[in-house]
Amino acid sequence: MIRSHIYRFIEVHNSHPIRFQRSREHYLPTGQPFLMYNYPENAKDYKEKVDEGVLAVLEKEVANYDLDEYLPAATYLLYQQFLEQGGFPKVFAYNDPRHKDAYLYLRDKVSQYIFHGGSVQLTLRPTGAAEWIAANSTHEIEVHRGNIVGQSGDNTMQLIPTDDEVEEIDAVRFDLLEQKCDSTSNLFDKDSSQQQEELLGT
């Protein structure tokens, strides 16, 4: 359900046009991201043919990792049993309004299960990326990546404020300047009043 919301969010925003911004016109194209990506105008195609041998080696190294796995199969079965005991279906339709009730029931049921000595398996977090990079520092892919980083000369990405942010910053600066001017003006008024009092002998 969460994943479907994320996909929907991506679809909406990739169809929403990027408006022109003065401070970013040198690098930020305007238009709909979906159209600009799939049907670019005056763009160079940098696509290269995949090395099937390298791809096979990389796929073999992550063969045991399921990117779409949210929970282990044993945990799924356990949760389905709990839902059946509570009178809920094993699989919910997207527009089924019982999602919240099922979640609250399942949360309490699992808490009780663990409290009474039950064990719930969770998906293991993938590890070892840093070790893989260190062990394969001479690999063709890592050499190519290092060359690209070296050509850029700088790994730091500079964030340029949007037009709205620039206007907001300018407004804040203007307010601060006004406050400073008012403060200076009050100081002059105070000095002038003191001088008048001294001249009048009061």
One Martini backbone bead per residue (centre of mass of N, CA, C, O) as a GRO file, in nm:
protein
  202
    1MET     BB    1   0.059   0.062  -0.023
    2ILE     BB    2   0.301   0.251   0.006
    3ARG     BB    3   0.423   0.192  -0.271
    4SER     BB    4   0.182   0.298  -0.438
    5HIS     BB    5   0.208   0.589  -0.334
    6ILE     BB    6   0.491   0.639  -0.442
    7TYR     BB    7   0.431   0.589  -0.742
    8ARG     BB    8   0.219   0.810  -0.761
    9PHE     BB    9   0.402   1.044  -0.685
   10ILE     BB   10   0.596   1.010  -0.923
   11GLU     BB   11   0.391   1.047  -1.151
   12VAL     BB   12   0.295   1.331  -1.079
   13HIS     BB   13   0.585   1.476  -1.073
   14ASN     BB   14   0.668   1.381  -1.371
   15SER     BB   15   0.409   1.556  -1.490
   16HIS     BB   16   0.513   1.805  -1.361
   17PRO     BB   17   0.606   2.110  -1.435
   18ILE     BB   18   0.897   2.289  -1.473
   19ARG     BB   19   0.980   2.591  -1.388
   20PHE     BB   20   1.115   2.882  -1.440
   21GLN     BB   21   1.458   2.977  -1.330
   22ARG     BB   22   1.690   3.214  -1.311
   23SER     BB   23   1.914   3.072  -1.113
   24ARG     BB   24   1.880   2.781  -1.313
   25GLU     BB   25   1.906   2.809  -1.635
   26HIS     BB   26   2.204   2.672  -1.679
   27TYR     BB   27   2.072   2.358  -1.574
   28LEU     BB   28   1.749   2.390  -1.570
   29PRO     BB   29   1.504   2.238  -1.707
   30THR     BB   30   1.195   2.269  -1.875
   31GLY     BB   31   0.918   2.071  -1.782
   32GLN     BB   32   0.844   1.740  -1.822
   33PRO     BB   33   1.021   1.478  -1.706
   34PHE     BB   34   0.902   1.249  -1.877
   35LEU     BB   35   0.950   1.386  -2.155
   36MET     BB   36   1.255   1.459  -2.123
   37TYR     BB   37   1.348   1.160  -2.091
   38ASN     BB   38   1.197   1.012  -2.342
   39TYR     BB   39   1.184   1.312  -2.526
   40PRO     BB   40   1.442   1.455  -2.617
   41GLU     BB   41   1.605   1.761  -2.703
   42ASN     BB   42   1.908   1.782  -2.816
   43ALA     BB   43   2.030   1.490  -2.733
   44LYS     BB   44   2.266   1.277  -2.604
   45ASP     BB   45   2.345   0.937  -2.641
   46TYR     BB   46   2.503   0.742  -2.366
   47LYS     BB   47   2.450   0.468  -2.444
   48GLU     BB   48   2.554   0.134  -2.354
   49LYS     BB   49   2.665  -0.168  -2.384
   50VAL     BB   50   2.633  -0.444  -2.206
   51ASP     BB   51   2.826  -0.646  -2.006
   52GLU     BB   52   2.740  -0.966  -1.958
   53GLY     BB   53   2.966  -1.064  -1.769
   54VAL     BB   54   2.947  -0.845  -1.552
   55LEU     BB   55   2.645  -0.879  -1.492
   56ALA     BB   56   2.659  -1.176  -1.396
   57VAL     BB   57   2.846  -1.127  -1.155
   58LEU     BB   58   2.667  -0.922  -1.002
   59GLU     BB   59   2.410  -1.102  -0.981
   60LYS     BB   60   2.546  -1.331  -0.817
   61GLU     BB   61   2.616  -1.151  -0.558
   62VAL     BB   62   2.274  -1.088  -0.533
   63ALA     BB   63   2.091  -1.351  -0.541
   64ASN     BB   64   1.994  -1.350  -0.217
   65TYR     BB   65   1.858  -1.071  -0.288
   66ASP     BB   66   1.540  -0.917  -0.221
   67LEU     BB   67   1.413  -0.614  -0.303
   68ASP     BB   68   1.089  -0.691  -0.237
   69GLU     BB   69   1.141  -0.768   0.047
   70TYR     BB   70   0.979  -0.724   0.368
   71LEU     BB   71   0.931  -1.027   0.457
   72PRO     BB   72   0.948  -1.321   0.554
   73ALA     BB   73   0.766  -1.598   0.484
   74ALA     BB   74   0.714  -1.688   0.781
   75THR     BB   75   0.590  -1.415   0.870
   76TYR     BB   76   0.359  -1.403   0.676
   77LEU     BB   77   0.215  -1.659   0.777
   78LEU     BB   78   0.174  -1.565   1.066
   79TYR     BB   79   0.004  -1.309   0.999
   80GLN     BB   80  -0.223  -1.460   0.850
   81GLN     BB   81  -0.319  -1.618   1.095
   82PHE     BB   82  -0.394  -1.377   1.268
   83LEU     BB   83  -0.603  -1.255   1.071
   84GLU     BB   84  -0.793  -1.499   1.067
   85GLN     BB   85  -0.856  -1.492   1.375
   86GLY     BB   86  -0.979  -1.182   1.331
   87GLY     BB   87  -1.144  -1.182   1.041
   88PHE     BB   88  -0.931  -1.142   0.821
   89PRO     BB   89  -0.780  -1.110   0.539
   90LYS     BB   90  -0.491  -1.189   0.371
   91VAL     BB   91  -0.593  -0.997   0.137
   92PHE     BB   92  -0.592  -0.663   0.024
   93ALA     BB   93  -0.751  -0.419  -0.102
   94TYR     BB   94  -0.688  -0.097  -0.168
   95ASN     BB   95  -1.009  -0.005  -0.087
   96ASP     BB   96  -0.994  -0.123   0.193
   97PRO     BB   97  -1.109  -0.001   0.513
   98ARG     BB   98  -0.950  -0.233   0.712
   99HIS     BB   99  -0.652  -0.160   0.752
  100LYS     BB  100  -0.639  -0.031   1.033
  101ASP     BB  101  -0.767  -0.259   1.201
  102ALA     BB  102  -0.559  -0.474   1.117
  103TYR     BB  103  -0.309  -0.335   1.225
  104LEU     BB  104  -0.392  -0.310   1.525
  105TYR     BB  105  -0.438  -0.610   1.569
  106LEU     BB  106  -0.157  -0.713   1.479
  107ARG     BB  107   0.011  -0.553   1.680
  108ASP     BB  108  -0.109  -0.685   1.937
  109LYS     BB  109  -0.061  -0.982   1.862
  110VAL     BB  110   0.250  -0.967   1.835
  111SER     BB  111   0.311  -0.863   2.117
  112GLN     BB  112   0.196  -1.109   2.265
  113TYR     BB  113   0.371  -1.322   2.127
  114ILE     BB  114   0.643  -1.209   2.232
  115PHE     BB  115   0.575  -1.201   2.539
  116HIS     BB  116   0.527  -1.537   2.522
  117GLY     BB  117   0.806  -1.621   2.338
  118GLY     BB  118   0.798  -1.533   2.062
  119SER     BB  119   0.920  -1.533   1.716
  120VAL     BB  120   1.034  -1.279   1.482
  121GLN     BB  121   1.115  -1.243   1.160
  122LEU     BB  122   1.356  -1.053   0.981
  123THR     BB  123   1.492  -0.872   0.750
  124LEU     BB  124   1.797  -0.850   0.635
  125ARG     BB  125   2.049  -0.637   0.616
  126PRO     BB  126   2.243  -0.527   0.381
  127THR     BB  127   2.591  -0.612   0.348
  128GLY     BB  128   2.933  -0.530   0.223
  129ALA     BB  129   2.996  -0.289   0.030
  130ALA     BB  130   3.269  -0.182   0.132
  131GLU     BB  131   3.421  -0.453   0.095
  132TRP     BB  132   3.373  -0.479  -0.208
  133ILE     BB  133   3.517  -0.222  -0.297
  134ALA     BB  134   3.793  -0.294  -0.174
  135ALA     BB  135   3.820  -0.576  -0.333
  136ASN     BB  136   3.732  -0.403  -0.625
  137SER     BB  137   3.928  -0.156  -0.705
  138THR     BB  138   4.023  -0.296  -0.999
  139HIS     BB  139   3.768  -0.286  -1.120
  140GLU     BB  140   3.620  -0.164  -1.394
  141ILE     BB  141   3.394  -0.004  -1.251
  142GLU     BB  142   3.571   0.146  -1.037
  143VAL     BB  143   3.762   0.281  -1.237
  144HIS     BB  144   3.547   0.438  -1.389
  145ARG     BB  145   3.436   0.593  -1.144
  146GLY     BB  146   3.706   0.730  -1.066
  147ASN     BB  147   3.742   0.888  -1.331
  148ILE     BB  148   3.487   1.060  -1.306
  149VAL     BB  149   3.555   1.193  -1.036
  150GLY     BB  150   3.827   1.316  -1.133
  151GLN     BB  151   3.702   1.502  -1.358
  152SER     BB  152   3.525   1.689  -1.171
  153GLY     BB  153   3.714   1.785  -0.900
  154ASP     BB  154   3.428   1.754  -0.735
  155ASN     BB  155   3.203   1.614  -0.481
  156THR     BB  156   3.055   1.883  -0.441
  157MET     BB  157   2.731   1.999  -0.412
  158GLN     BB  158   2.571   2.278  -0.523
  159LEU     BB  159   2.325   2.477  -0.375
  160ILE     BB  160   2.063   2.641  -0.539
  161PRO     BB  161   1.844   2.867  -0.503
  162THR     BB  162   1.542   2.953  -0.545
  163ASP     BB  163   1.342   3.208  -0.624
  164ASP     BB  164   1.179   3.198  -0.361
  165GLU     BB  165   1.427   3.198  -0.173
  166VAL     BB  166   1.547   3.463  -0.269
  167GLU     BB  167   1.303   3.641  -0.195
  168GLU     BB  168   1.308   3.568   0.107
  169ILE     BB  169   1.595   3.669   0.166
  170ASP     BB  170   1.547   3.962   0.072
  171ALA     BB  171   1.323   4.024   0.277
  172VAL     BB  172   1.493   3.981   0.531
  173ARG     BB  173   1.710   4.191   0.464
  174PHE     BB  174   1.518   4.433   0.450
  175ASP     BB  175   1.415   4.416   0.742
  176LEU     BB  176   1.695   4.450   0.875
  177LEU     BB  177   1.757   4.724   0.747
  178GLU     BB  178   1.516   4.873   0.866
  179GLN     BB  179   1.588   4.825   1.162
  180LYS     BB  180   1.863   4.969   1.147
  181CYS     BB  181   1.755   5.246   1.055
  182ASP     BB  182   1.567   5.292   1.295
  183SER     BB  183   1.788   5.279   1.510
  184THR     BB  184   1.959   5.515   1.398
  185SER     BB  185   1.736   5.729   1.405
  186ASN     BB  186   1.687   5.719   1.715
  187LEU     BB  187   1.974   5.805   1.789
  188PHE     BB  188   1.964   6.084   1.656
  189ASP     BB  189   1.716   6.188   1.809
  190LYS     BB  190   1.848   6.169   2.089
  191ASP     BB  191   2.089   6.358   2.037
  192SER     BB  192   1.920   6.606   1.954
  193SER     BB  193   1.766   6.639   2.223
  194GLN     BB  194   2.018   6.683   2.401
  195GLN     BB  195   2.118   6.939   2.256
  196GLN     BB  196   1.864   7.111   2.307
  197GLU     BB  197   1.882   7.102   2.618
  198GLU     BB  198   2.161   7.235   2.639
  199LEU     BB  199   2.084   7.504   2.496
  200LEU     BB  200   1.838   7.562   2.707
  201GLY     BB  201   1.928   7.460   3.002
  202THR     BB  202   1.765   7.171   3.093
   0.00000   0.00000   0.00000
